[in-house]
């Protein structure tokens, strides 16, 4: 079976923009400010930046460099590291598959709120009414009961999936065209919102809270846990995405520099989002209302701030449109990058046309996403999101670091990263220490912390019916980690029909 020539990025800038677009998502806009508010503002910011240097940048460089070396997605790249590590690539691909089923619906909810923002015009000063706009539009039951799909949500869900498919229909080629716009639009909108927020009375108090560390907050163990988690979730690592994007690079790419640009750009957007959130909430006297829950912040709390910004209803409504349009443009890049990560990984493994795989992945995940569009969708999303991120993603990260750090020669990765750079080079000791010790130890602590909270603090319950948590939580996690074994069975039968797995080996350049 002949392999079609692999897609490549049109330019260095295209790769950087696409990677920034993937990394910068809804978590930057709502989770980062929420965690900063929870942990003393500047205290969290400082620890986050330390974690970015110690864990985020090395792991990002690791995935991108390995993918460029093999020019393959996550599954085949991990197989190239060690055949026994292929199941890790399958787990990251399967977990990303699950994530996109609900991330696309969050994107749909944001689109819905863009159109619902006109209602803020008649709610000046009425925080209670504003906080109910999202709940009324989605008709959520806040529980796992209620399976009808509101027409407005269904329409927005269709728009979301059509947009996602349009952006990745031709792989790296179409992604490259889209990111030239989708990366810059949210930044422009964030700057507009930052200017408005910083000119409001009381904004200074918010900015002071965001930037000035509170010494006593450093003693809180959860601060370090949350900061490490935010770095880990924000950079699109361990989700098959950066393997896919790295596989489209040509051999002349300066990985050391480009990955730093991506990581620092991601951090810069997080900080800009924090400025917007803290200045705005300070301006309306709601600093104590910022929540570490992204959904609550975006759809319940921030609408309260919007209707209290001015006494001019139409201006408040316009600001609501800008806010949700900003979230929509942040969400789209992340959404289609997850699909691309899954599609590239599967098409590389089975040597199937990537366009065909993309259609199939969008079709299957689109059908599954209907569960999150129902009136009970918010609850199901909350359960699945908790298990995919707080358990699956962290375990995948630990296994990936152990496989590459302890069962492979890390120096080969360092050499690959530094191939085309003459100025800044990734120090060997930095990468080795991060991949072999700092990252796996930090992620293990994070995993144990999450398990402790689930079983000891919350007595094994996440807050919903046990049967729902078993189905959407534990069963989904089991399927994610069994995906490699299931794939082995499929491959076994395919081999009987003539399928031959590609030979993948790390060969040193001359």
KETITOR-636647 format. One record per residue (C-alpha): residue in one letter; residue number from 1; x, y, z. Coordinates in steps of 0.2 Angstrom, whole numbers, plus 5000, padded with zeros to 4 digits. Example, Ala and Ser with C-alpha at 12.3 -4.5 7.8 and 13.67 -1.06 7.14 Angstrom:
// residues 2
rest->A nr->1 u->5062 v->4978 w->5039;
rest->S nr->2 u->5068 v->4995 w->5036;
This chain:
// residues 510
rest->X nr->1 u->5000 v->5000 w->5000;
rest->X nr->2 u->5008 v->5016 w->4995;
rest->X nr->3 u->5008 v->5031 w->5006;
rest->X nr->4 u->5002 v->5048 w->5000;
rest->X nr->5 u->5015 v->5062 w->5002;
rest->X nr->6 u->5012 v->5070 w->5019;
rest->X nr->7 u->5004 v->5087 w->5021;
rest->X nr->8 u->5016 v->5101 w->5027;
rest->X nr->9 u->5013 v->5118 w->5034;
rest->X nr->10 u->5014 v->5132 w->5022;
rest->X nr->11 u->5026 v->5142 w->5032;
rest->X nr->12 u->5034 v->5143 w->5049;
rest->X nr->13 u->5022 v->5156 w->5054;
rest->X nr->14 u->5007 v->5145 w->5050;
rest->X nr->15 u->5013 v->5131 w->5061;
rest->X nr->16 u->5016 v->5144 w->5076;
rest->X nr->17 u->4999 v->5152 w->5073;
rest->X nr->18 u->4990 v->5135 w->5072;
rest->X nr->19 u->4999 v->5129 w->5088;
rest->X nr->20 u->4995 v->5145 w->5097;
rest->X nr->21 u->4977 v->5143 w->5091;
rest->X nr->22 u->4976 v->5125 w->5098;
rest->X nr->23 u->4984 v->5130 w->5115;
rest->X nr->24 u->4974 v->5146 w->5118;
rest->X nr->25 u->4957 v->5141 w->5121;
rest->X nr->26 u->4942 v->5143 w->5133;
rest->X nr->27 u->4953 v->5138 w->5148;
rest->X nr->28 u->4964 v->5153 w->5145;
rest->X nr->29 u->4948 v->5165 w->5146;
rest->X nr->30 u->4939 v->5157 w->5160;
rest->X nr->31 u->4949 v->5144 w->5170;
rest->X nr->32 u->4965 v->5154 w->5172;
rest->X nr->33 u->4957 v->5169 w->5179;
rest->X nr->34 u->4946 v->5159 w->5190;
rest->X nr->35 u->4961 v->5149 w->5198;
rest->X nr->36 u->4970 v->5166 w->5200;
rest->X nr->37 u->4955 v->5173 w->5210;
rest->X nr->38 u->4955 v->5157 w->5220;
rest->X nr->39 u->4974 v->5157 w->5224;
rest->X nr->40 u->4977 v->5176 w->5228;
rest->X nr->41 u->4980 v->5182 w->5210;
rest->X nr->42 u->4998 v->5186 w->5208;
rest->X nr->43 u->5003 v->5171 w->5219;
rest->X nr->44 u->4995 v->5159 w->5206;
rest->X nr->45 u->5002 v->5169 w->5191;
rest->X nr->46 u->5020 v->5167 w->5198;
rest->X nr->47 u->5018 v->5148 w->5202;
rest->X nr->48 u->5010 v->5146 w->5185;
rest->X nr->49 u->5025 v->5154 w->5176;
rest->X nr->50 u->5037 v->5143 w->5186;
rest->X nr->51 u->5027 v->5127 w->5181;
rest->X nr->52 u->5027 v->5133 w->5163;
rest->X nr->53 u->5046 v->5134 w->5163;
rest->X nr->54 u->5049 v->5117 w->5172;
rest->X nr->55 u->5035 v->5107 w->5164;
rest->X nr->56 u->5026 v->5115 w->5150;
rest->X nr->57 u->5040 v->5120 w->5138;
rest->X nr->58 u->5050 v->5104 w->5139;
rest->X nr->59 u->5035 v->5093 w->5137;
rest->X nr->60 u->5029 v->5103 w->5122;
rest->X nr->61 u->5046 v->5102 w->5114;
rest->X nr->62 u->5046 v->5084 w->5117;
rest->X nr->63 u->5030 v->5080 w->5108;
rest->X nr->64 u->5033 v->5091 w->5093;
rest->X nr->65 u->5051 v->5085 w->5090;
rest->X nr->66 u->5046 v->5067 w->5091;
rest->X nr->67 u->5032 v->5069 w->5079;
rest->X nr->68 u->5043 v->5079 w->5067;
rest->X nr->69 u->5056 v->5065 w->5068;
rest->X nr->70 u->5043 v->5052 w->5063;
rest->X nr->71 u->5031 v->5063 w->5053;
rest->X nr->72 u->5017 v->5053 w->5061;
rest->X nr->73 u->5003 v->5056 w->5073;
rest->X nr->74 u->5003 v->5051 w->5092;
rest->X nr->75 u->5000 v->5032 w->5089;
rest->X nr->76 u->5014 v->5029 w->5077;
rest->X nr->77 u->5025 v->5041 w->5085;
rest->X nr->78 u->5024 v->5032 w->5102;
rest->X nr->79 u->5026 v->5015 w->5093;
rest->X nr->80 u->5042 v->5023 w->5086;
rest->X nr->81 u->5048 v->5026 w->5103;
rest->X nr->82 u->5044 v->5009 w->5109;
rest->X nr->83 u->5032 v->4996 w->5102;
rest->X nr->84 u->5026 v->4993 w->5119;
rest->X nr->85 u->5022 v->5011 w->5121;
rest->X nr->86 u->5009 v->5011 w->5107;
rest->X nr->87 u->4995 v->5010 w->5119;
rest->X nr->88 u->4999 v->5027 w->5126;
rest->X nr->89 u->4997 v->5034 w->5109;
rest->X nr->90 u->4980 v->5025 w->5107;
rest->X nr->91 u->4975 v->5031 w->5125;
rest->X nr->92 u->4979 v->5050 w->5121;
rest->X nr->93 u->4970 v->5048 w->5104;
rest->X nr->94 u->4954 v->5040 w->5112;
rest->X nr->95 u->4954 v->5053 w->5126;
rest->X nr->96 u->4955 v->5067 w->5113;
rest->X nr->97 u->4940 v->5059 w->5104;
rest->X nr->98 u->4930 v->5059 w->5120;
rest->X nr->99 u->4935 v->5077 w->5123;
rest->X nr->100 u->4930 v->5084 w->5106;
rest->X nr->101 u->4912 v->5076 w->5108;
rest->X nr->102 u->4908 v->5089 w->5122;
rest->X nr->103 u->4920 v->5103 w->5118;
rest->X nr->104 u->4911 v->5106 w->5102;
rest->X nr->105 u->4895 v->5108 w->5112;
rest->X nr->106 u->4903 v->5121 w->5123;
rest->X nr->107 u->4907 v->5130 w->5107;
rest->X nr->108 u->4889 v->5128 w->5102;
rest->X nr->109 u->4883 v->5136 w->5119;
rest->X nr->110 u->4895 v->5150 w->5116;
rest->X nr->111 u->4888 v->5153 w->5099;
rest->X nr->112 u->4871 v->5153 w->5106;
rest->X nr->113 u->4875 v->5166 w->5119;
rest->X nr->114 u->4882 v->5177 w->5105;
rest->X nr->115 u->4864 v->5178 w->5099;
rest->X nr->116 u->4856 v->5178 w->5116;
rest->X nr->117 u->4866 v->5194 w->5121;
rest->X nr->118 u->4853 v->5205 w->5114;
rest->X nr->119 u->4843 v->5201 w->5130;
rest->X nr->120 u->4855 v->5210 w->5141;
rest->X nr->121 u->4849 v->5226 w->5133;
rest->X nr->122 u->4833 v->5225 w->5144;
rest->X nr->123 u->4841 v->5219 w->5160;
rest->X nr->124 u->4852 v->5234 w->5165;
rest->X nr->125 u->4856 v->5231 w->5184;
rest->X nr->126 u->4846 v->5215 w->5185;
rest->X nr->127 u->4859 v->5202 w->5189;
rest->X nr->128 u->4847 v->5188 w->5193;
rest->X nr->129 u->4839 v->5189 w->5176;
rest->X nr->130 u->4856 v->5190 w->5167;
rest->X nr->131 u->4862 v->5175 w->5177;
rest->X nr->132 u->4847 v->5165 w->5170;
rest->X nr->133 u->4849 v->5168 w->5152;
rest->X nr->134 u->4860 v->5153 w->5148;
rest->X nr->135 u->4850 v->5141 w->5159;
rest->X nr->136 u->4834 v->5147 w->5150;
rest->X nr->137 u->4841 v->5146 w->5133;
rest->X nr->138 u->4848 v->5128 w->5135;
rest->X nr->139 u->4833 v->5123 w->5146;
rest->X nr->140 u->4846 v->5114 w->5157;
rest->X nr->141 u->4840 v->5103 w->5171;
rest->X nr->142 u->4857 v->5104 w->5180;
rest->X nr->143 u->4855 v->5085 w->5182;
rest->X nr->144 u->4856 v->5069 w->5172;
rest->X nr->145 u->4838 v->5069 w->5168;
rest->X nr->146 u->4829 v->5077 w->5153;
rest->X nr->147 u->4833 v->5071 w->5136;
rest->X nr->148 u->4824 v->5083 w->5124;
rest->X nr->149 u->4835 v->5094 w->5113;
rest->X nr->150 u->4831 v->5113 w->5113;
rest->X nr->151 u->4829 v->5119 w->5095;
rest->X nr->152 u->4841 v->5134 w->5098;
rest->X nr->153 u->4855 v->5122 w->5105;
rest->X nr->154 u->4852 v->5110 w->5090;
rest->X nr->155 u->4854 v->5124 w->5077;
rest->X nr->156 u->4870 v->5131 w->5086;
rest->X nr->157 u->4877 v->5113 w->5088;
rest->X nr->158 u->4875 v->5111 w->5069;
rest->X nr->159 u->4884 v->5127 w->5066;
rest->X nr->160 u->4898 v->5122 w->5077;
rest->X nr->161 u->4901 v->5106 w->5069;
rest->X nr->162 u->4900 v->5113 w->5051;
rest->X nr->163 u->4912 v->5126 w->5056;
rest->X nr->164 u->4924 v->5113 w->5064;
rest->X nr->165 u->4923 v->5102 w->5048;
rest->X nr->166 u->4926 v->5117 w->5036;
rest->X nr->167 u->4942 v->5122 w->5045;
rest->X nr->168 u->4950 v->5105 w->5044;
rest->X nr->169 u->4942 v->5098 w->5029;
rest->X nr->170 u->4959 v->5098 w->5020;
rest->X nr->171 u->4971 v->5095 w->5035;
rest->X nr->172 u->4986 v->5107 w->5037;
rest->X nr->173 u->4981 v->5116 w->5021;
rest->X nr->174 u->4964 v->5122 w->5027;
rest->X nr->175 u->4970 v->5124 w->5045;
rest->X nr->176 u->4984 v->5136 w->5039;
rest->X nr->177 u->4971 v->5147 w->5030;
rest->X nr->178 u->4959 v->5148 w->5045;
rest->X nr->179 u->4972 v->5152 w->5059;
rest->X nr->180 u->4978 v->5168 w->5050;
rest->X nr->181 u->4961 v->5175 w->5056;
rest->X nr->182 u->4955 v->5165 w->5071;
rest->X nr->183 u->4971 v->5167 w->5081;
rest->X nr->184 u->4971 v->5186 w->5080;
rest->X nr->185 u->4952 v->5190 w->5081;
rest->X nr->186 u->4951 v->5184 w->5099;
rest->X nr->187 u->4966 v->5194 w->5104;
rest->X nr->188 u->4959 v->5210 w->5096;
rest->X nr->189 u->4943 v->5207 w->5105;
rest->X nr->190 u->4952 v->5204 w->5122;
rest->X nr->191 u->4961 v->5220 w->5120;
rest->X nr->192 u->4945 v->5230 w->5117;
rest->X nr->193 u->4938 v->5222 w->5133;
rest->X nr->194 u->4954 v->5225 w->5142;
rest->X nr->195 u->4953 v->5244 w->5138;
rest->X nr->196 u->4935 v->5245 w->5143;
rest->X nr->197 u->4939 v->5235 w->5159;
rest->X nr->198 u->4954 v->5246 w->5164;
rest->X nr->199 u->4944 v->5262 w->5162;
rest->X nr->200 u->4931 v->5257 w->5174;
rest->X nr->201 u->4930 v->5264 w->5192;
rest->X nr->202 u->4937 v->5250 w->5203;
rest->X nr->203 u->4947 v->5242 w->5190;
rest->X nr->204 u->4963 v->5246 w->5200;
rest->X nr->205 u->4957 v->5235 w->5214;
rest->X nr->206 u->4955 v->5221 w->5202;
rest->X nr->207 u->4972 v->5223 w->5194;
rest->X nr->208 u->4980 v->5224 w->5211;
rest->X nr->209 u->4972 v->5208 w->5216;
rest->X nr->210 u->4977 v->5199 w->5200;
rest->X nr->211 u->4996 v->5205 w->5199;
rest->X nr->212 u->5001 v->5207 w->5218;
rest->X nr->213 u->5006 v->5190 w->5226;
rest->X nr->214 u->4999 v->5186 w->5243;
rest->X nr->215 u->5013 v->5178 w->5253;
rest->X nr->216 u->5001 v->5167 w->5264;
rest->X nr->217 u->4994 v->5159 w->5248;
rest->X nr->218 u->5010 v->5150 w->5244;
rest->X nr->219 u->5007 v->5138 w->5259;
rest->X nr->220 u->4991 v->5131 w->5251;
rest->X nr->221 u->4996 v->5114 w->5242;
rest->X nr->222 u->4981 v->5116 w->5230;
rest->X nr->223 u->4989 v->5132 w->5223;
rest->X nr->224 u->5004 v->5121 w->5216;
rest->X nr->225 u->4992 v->5108 w->5210;
rest->X nr->226 u->4981 v->5120 w->5201;
rest->X nr->227 u->4995 v->5129 w->5193;
rest->X nr->228 u->5003 v->5113 w->5187;
rest->X nr->229 u->4986 v->5107 w->5180;
rest->X nr->230 u->4983 v->5124 w->5171;
rest->X nr->231 u->5000 v->5123 w->5162;
rest->X nr->232 u->4997 v->5105 w->5158;
rest->X nr->233 u->4979 v->5107 w->5151;
rest->X nr->234 u->4982 v->5123 w->5142;
rest->X nr->235 u->4997 v->5119 w->5130;
rest->X nr->236 u->4987 v->5105 w->5121;
rest->X nr->237 u->5000 v->5092 w->5126;
rest->X nr->238 u->4995 v->5073 w->5129;
rest->X nr->239 u->4980 v->5075 w->5118;
rest->X nr->240 u->4988 v->5069 w->5101;
rest->X nr->241 u->4986 v->5087 w->5095;
rest->X nr->242 u->5005 v->5092 w->5095;
rest->X nr->243 u->5010 v->5076 w->5088;
rest->X nr->244 u->4999 v->5079 w->5073;
rest->X nr->245 u->5005 v->5097 w->5071;
rest->X nr->246 u->5023 v->5092 w->5074;
rest->X nr->247 u->5021 v->5079 w->5060;
rest->X nr->248 u->5017 v->5092 w->5047;
rest->X nr->249 u->5034 v->5101 w->5050;
rest->X nr->250 u->5048 v->5101 w->5038;
rest->X nr->251 u->5066 v->5096 w->5043;
rest->X nr->252 u->5072 v->5114 w->5044;
rest->X nr->253 u->5061 v->5120 w->5058;
rest->X nr->254 u->5069 v->5128 w->5073;
rest->X nr->255 u->5059 v->5119 w->5087;
rest->X nr->256 u->5068 v->5126 w->5102;
rest->X nr->257 u->5063 v->5144 w->5097;
rest->X nr->258 u->5046 v->5140 w->5090;
rest->X nr->259 u->5040 v->5130 w->5105;
rest->X nr->260 u->5045 v->5144 w->5116;
rest->X nr->261 u->5035 v->5157 w->5106;
rest->X nr->262 u->5020 v->5145 w->5107;
rest->X nr->263 u->5021 v->5143 w->5126;
rest->X nr->264 u->5024 v->5161 w->5130;
rest->X nr->265 u->5010 v->5167 w->5118;
rest->X nr->266 u->4998 v->5155 w->5127;
rest->X nr->267 u->5004 v->5162 w->5144;
rest->X nr->268 u->5002 v->5180 w->5137;
rest->X nr->269 u->4984 v->5177 w->5132;
rest->X nr->270 u->4980 v->5170 w->5149;
rest->X nr->271 u->4987 v->5185 w->5157;
rest->X nr->272 u->4977 v->5196 w->5145;
rest->X nr->273 u->4961 v->5186 w->5150;
rest->X nr->274 u->4965 v->5189 w->5168;
rest->X nr->275 u->4967 v->5208 w->5165;
rest->X nr->276 u->4950 v->5208 w->5157;
rest->X nr->277 u->4941 v->5197 w->5170;
rest->X nr->278 u->4949 v->5206 w->5185;
rest->X nr->279 u->4947 v->5224 w->5179;
rest->X nr->280 u->4929 v->5221 w->5173;
rest->X nr->281 u->4924 v->5212 w->5189;
rest->X nr->282 u->4932 v->5225 w->5199;
rest->X nr->283 u->4924 v->5239 w->5190;
rest->X nr->284 u->4906 v->5232 w->5194;
rest->X nr->285 u->4911 v->5227 w->5212;
rest->X nr->286 u->4910 v->5208 w->5209;
rest->X nr->287 u->4928 v->5203 w->5213;
rest->X nr->288 u->4922 v->5190 w->5226;
rest->X nr->289 u->4911 v->5182 w->5213;
rest->X nr->290 u->4924 v->5175 w->5201;
rest->X nr->291 u->4923 v->5156 w->5201;
rest->X nr->292 u->4936 v->5143 w->5197;
rest->X nr->293 u->4922 v->5135 w->5187;
rest->X nr->294 u->4924 v->5140 w->5169;
rest->X nr->295 u->4906 v->5136 w->5164;
rest->X nr->296 u->4899 v->5146 w->5180;
rest->X nr->297 u->4910 v->5161 w->5176;
rest->X nr->298 u->4906 v->5162 w->5157;
rest->X nr->299 u->4888 v->5158 w->5158;
rest->X nr->300 u->4881 v->5163 w->5175;
rest->X nr->301 u->4893 v->5176 w->5183;
rest->X nr->302 u->4900 v->5186 w->5169;
rest->X nr->303 u->4882 v->5190 w->5162;
rest->X nr->304 u->4879 v->5198 w->5179;
rest->X nr->305 u->4894 v->5209 w->5177;
rest->X nr->306 u->4889 v->5213 w->5159;
rest->X nr->307 u->4872 v->5221 w->5164;
rest->X nr->308 u->4880 v->5231 w->5178;
rest->X nr->309 u->4893 v->5239 w->5167;
rest->X nr->310 u->4884 v->5254 w->5162;
rest->X nr->311 u->4866 v->5261 w->5162;
rest->X nr->312 u->4865 v->5260 w->5144;
rest->X nr->313 u->4857 v->5244 w->5139;
rest->X nr->314 u->4862 v->5243 w->5121;
rest->X nr->315 u->4880 v->5245 w->5126;
rest->X nr->316 u->4879 v->5231 w->5139;
rest->X nr->317 u->4872 v->5220 w->5125;
rest->X nr->318 u->4885 v->5225 w->5113;
rest->X nr->319 u->4899 v->5221 w->5126;
rest->X nr->320 u->4890 v->5204 w->5129;
rest->X nr->321 u->4891 v->5200 w->5110;
rest->X nr->322 u->4910 v->5205 w->5110;
rest->X nr->323 u->4913 v->5194 w->5125;
rest->X nr->324 u->4905 v->5178 w->5118;
rest->X nr->325 u->4912 v->5181 w->5101;
rest->X nr->326 u->4929 v->5182 w->5109;
rest->X nr->327 u->4925 v->5165 w->5117;
rest->X nr->328 u->4919 v->5158 w->5101;
rest->X nr->329 u->4935 v->5162 w->5091;
rest->X nr->330 u->4945 v->5155 w->5105;
rest->X nr->331 u->4935 v->5139 w->5105;
rest->X nr->332 u->4935 v->5136 w->5086;
rest->X nr->333 u->4954 v->5133 w->5085;
rest->X nr->334 u->4955 v->5122 w->5100;
rest->X nr->335 u->4940 v->5112 w->5094;
rest->X nr->336 u->4946 v->5108 w->5076;
rest->X nr->337 u->4964 v->5105 w->5082;
rest->X nr->338 u->4957 v->5091 w->5093;
rest->X nr->339 u->4949 v->5083 w->5078;
rest->X nr->340 u->4964 v->5085 w->5068;
rest->X nr->341 u->4975 v->5076 w->5082;
rest->X nr->342 u->4963 v->5061 w->5082;
rest->X nr->343 u->4961 v->5061 w->5063;
rest->X nr->344 u->4980 v->5062 w->5059;
rest->X nr->345 u->4984 v->5048 w->5072;
rest->X nr->346 u->4971 v->5036 w->5065;
rest->X nr->347 u->4975 v->5039 w->5047;
rest->X nr->348 u->4994 v->5037 w->5050;
rest->X nr->349 u->4991 v->5020 w->5059;
rest->X nr->350 u->4980 v->5013 w->5046;
rest->X nr->351 u->4987 v->5023 w->5031;
rest->X nr->352 u->4969 v->5029 w->5026;
rest->X nr->353 u->4966 v->5045 w->5017;
rest->X nr->354 u->4966 v->5059 w->5031;
rest->X nr->355 u->4951 v->5068 w->5023;
rest->X nr->356 u->4940 v->5052 w->5024;
rest->X nr->357 u->4945 v->5049 w->5042;
rest->X nr->358 u->4941 v->5067 w->5046;
rest->X nr->359 u->4924 v->5065 w->5039;
rest->X nr->360 u->4921 v->5049 w->5049;
rest->X nr->361 u->4928 v->5057 w->5065;
rest->X nr->362 u->4917 v->5072 w->5063;
rest->X nr->363 u->4902 v->5061 w->5059;
rest->X nr->364 u->4904 v->5049 w->5074;
rest->X nr->365 u->4908 v->5063 w->5087;
rest->X nr->366 u->4895 v->5074 w->5080;
rest->X nr->367 u->4882 v->5060 w->5084;
rest->X nr->368 u->4888 v->5057 w->5101;
rest->X nr->369 u->4888 v->5075 w->5105;
rest->X nr->370 u->4869 v->5075 w->5105;
rest->X nr->371 u->4869 v->5069 w->5123;
rest->X nr->372 u->4877 v->5085 w->5128;
rest->X nr->373 u->4864 v->5096 w->5118;
rest->X nr->374 u->4850 v->5089 w->5128;
rest->X nr->375 u->4843 v->5097 w->5144;
rest->X nr->376 u->4853 v->5086 w->5154;
rest->X nr->377 u->4869 v->5089 w->5144;
rest->X nr->378 u->4877 v->5101 w->5156;
rest->X nr->379 u->4878 v->5087 w->5169;
rest->X nr->380 u->4884 v->5074 w->5157;
rest->X nr->381 u->4897 v->5086 w->5151;
rest->X nr->382 u->4903 v->5089 w->5169;
rest->X nr->383 u->4905 v->5071 w->5173;
rest->X nr->384 u->4914 v->5066 w->5157;
rest->X nr->385 u->4925 v->5082 w->5158;
rest->X nr->386 u->4931 v->5078 w->5175;
rest->X nr->387 u->4936 v->5060 w->5171;
rest->X nr->388 u->4944 v->5064 w->5154;
rest->X nr->389 u->4954 v->5079 w->5162;
rest->X nr->390 u->4957 v->5075 w->5180;
rest->X nr->391 u->4961 v->5056 w->5178;
rest->X nr->392 u->4964 v->5051 w->5160;
rest->X nr->393 u->4974 v->5065 w->5154;
rest->X nr->394 u->4985 v->5065 w->5169;
rest->X nr->395 u->4988 v->5046 w->5168;
rest->X nr->396 u->4993 v->5048 w->5150;
rest->X nr->397 u->5005 v->5062 w->5154;
rest->X nr->398 u->5013 v->5051 w->5167;
rest->X nr->399 u->5015 v->5036 w->5155;
rest->X nr->400 u->5021 v->5046 w->5141;
rest->X nr->401 u->5035 v->5054 w->5152;
rest->X nr->402 u->5040 v->5037 w->5159;
rest->X nr->403 u->5040 v->5029 w->5142;
rest->X nr->404 u->5051 v->5043 w->5134;
rest->X nr->405 u->5061 v->5047 w->5149;
rest->X nr->406 u->5066 v->5030 w->5155;
rest->X nr->407 u->5063 v->5018 w->5141;
rest->X nr->408 u->5071 v->5029 w->5127;
rest->X nr->409 u->5087 v->5039 w->5125;
rest->X nr->410 u->5081 v->5057 w->5130;
rest->X nr->411 u->5097 v->5064 w->5123;
rest->X nr->412 u->5091 v->5059 w->5105;
rest->X nr->413 u->5076 v->5070 w->5109;
rest->X nr->414 u->5087 v->5085 w->5114;
rest->X nr->415 u->5097 v->5083 w->5098;
rest->X nr->416 u->5081 v->5083 w->5088;
rest->X nr->417 u->5075 v->5099 w->5097;
rest->X nr->418 u->5092 v->5108 w->5095;
rest->X nr->419 u->5095 v->5103 w->5077;
rest->X nr->420 u->5092 v->5119 w->5068;
rest->X nr->421 u->5096 v->5132 w->5081;
rest->X nr->422 u->5112 v->5142 w->5084;
rest->X nr->423 u->5106 v->5154 w->5097;
rest->X nr->424 u->5094 v->5147 w->5110;
rest->X nr->425 u->5096 v->5129 w->5113;
rest->X nr->426 u->5086 v->5117 w->5125;
rest->X nr->427 u->5099 v->5113 w->5139;
rest->X nr->428 u->5101 v->5094 w->5140;
rest->X nr->429 u->5099 v->5094 w->5159;
rest->X nr->430 u->5083 v->5105 w->5158;
rest->X nr->431 u->5074 v->5092 w->5147;
rest->X nr->432 u->5081 v->5077 w->5156;
rest->X nr->433 u->5076 v->5083 w->5173;
rest->X nr->434 u->5059 v->5088 w->5167;
rest->X nr->435 u->5054 v->5072 w->5157;
rest->X nr->436 u->5062 v->5060 w->5169;
rest->X nr->437 u->5058 v->5068 w->5186;
rest->X nr->438 u->5049 v->5084 w->5188;
rest->X nr->439 u->5034 v->5081 w->5176;
rest->X nr->440 u->5030 v->5063 w->5181;
rest->X nr->441 u->5032 v->5067 w->5199;
rest->X nr->442 u->5021 v->5083 w->5198;
rest->X nr->443 u->5008 v->5074 w->5188;
rest->X nr->444 u->5008 v->5059 w->5200;
rest->X nr->445 u->5005 v->5071 w->5214;
rest->X nr->446 u->4991 v->5079 w->5204;
rest->X nr->447 u->4983 v->5062 w->5201;
rest->X nr->448 u->4984 v->5057 w->5219;
rest->X nr->449 u->4977 v->5073 w->5224;
rest->X nr->450 u->4962 v->5071 w->5213;
rest->X nr->451 u->4959 v->5053 w->5218;
rest->X nr->452 u->4960 v->5059 w->5236;
rest->X nr->453 u->4947 v->5072 w->5234;
rest->X nr->454 u->4936 v->5060 w->5224;
rest->X nr->455 u->4936 v->5046 w->5236;
rest->X nr->456 u->4941 v->5053 w->5253;
rest->X nr->457 u->4934 v->5071 w->5253;
rest->X nr->458 u->4919 v->5067 w->5242;
rest->X nr->459 u->4916 v->5049 w->5247;
rest->X nr->460 u->4918 v->5042 w->5230;
rest->X nr->461 u->4905 v->5054 w->5223;
rest->X nr->462 u->4907 v->5068 w->5210;
rest->X nr->463 u->4890 v->5075 w->5214;
rest->X nr->464 u->4878 v->5065 w->5202;
rest->X nr->465 u->4869 v->5049 w->5203;
rest->X nr->466 u->4882 v->5034 w->5205;
rest->X nr->467 u->4875 v->5025 w->5189;
rest->X nr->468 u->4878 v->5041 w->5179;
rest->X nr->469 u->4896 v->5043 w->5185;
rest->X nr->470 u->4900 v->5024 w->5182;
rest->X nr->471 u->4894 v->5026 w->5164;
rest->X nr->472 u->4901 v->5043 w->5159;
rest->X nr->473 u->4916 v->5043 w->5170;
rest->X nr->474 u->4923 v->5026 w->5175;
rest->X nr->475 u->4917 v->5016 w->5159;
rest->X nr->476 u->4923 v->5030 w->5147;
rest->X nr->477 u->4940 v->5030 w->5156;
rest->X nr->478 u->4941 v->5011 w->5155;
rest->X nr->479 u->4937 v->5012 w->5136;
rest->X nr->480 u->4951 v->5025 w->5134;
rest->X nr->481 u->4964 v->5014 w->5141;
rest->X nr->482 u->4958 v->4999 w->5133;
rest->X nr->483 u->4958 v->5007 w->5116;
rest->X nr->484 u->4975 v->5000 w->5112;
rest->X nr->485 u->4970 v->4982 w->5116;
rest->X nr->486 u->4954 v->4984 w->5106;
rest->X nr->487 u->4965 v->4991 w->5091;
rest->X nr->488 u->4977 v->4976 w->5093;
rest->X nr->489 u->4962 v->4965 w->5090;
rest->X nr->490 u->4956 v->4975 w->5075;
rest->X nr->491 u->4974 v->4975 w->5067;
rest->X nr->492 u->4975 v->4956 w->5070;
rest->X nr->493 u->4960 v->4953 w->5059;
rest->X nr->494 u->4966 v->4967 w->5046;
rest->X nr->495 u->4983 v->4958 w->5045;
rest->X nr->496 u->4974 v->4942 w->5039;
rest->X nr->497 u->4967 v->4952 w->5025;
rest->X nr->498 u->4984 v->4959 w->5020;
rest->X nr->499 u->4987 v->4974 w->5031;
rest->X nr->500 u->5005 v->4977 w->5035;
rest->X nr->501 u->5010 v->4989 w->5049;
rest->X nr->502 u->5023 v->5002 w->5045;
rest->X nr->503 u->5041 v->4999 w->5051;
rest->X nr->504 u->5045 v->5014 w->5062;
rest->X nr->505 u->5063 v->5017 w->5069;
rest->X nr->506 u->5072 v->5032 w->5075;
rest->X nr->507 u->5087 v->5034 w->5064;
rest->X nr->508 u->5100 v->5047 w->5067;
rest->X nr->509 u->5104 v->5060 w->5054;
rest->X nr->510 u->5121 v->5059 w->5046;
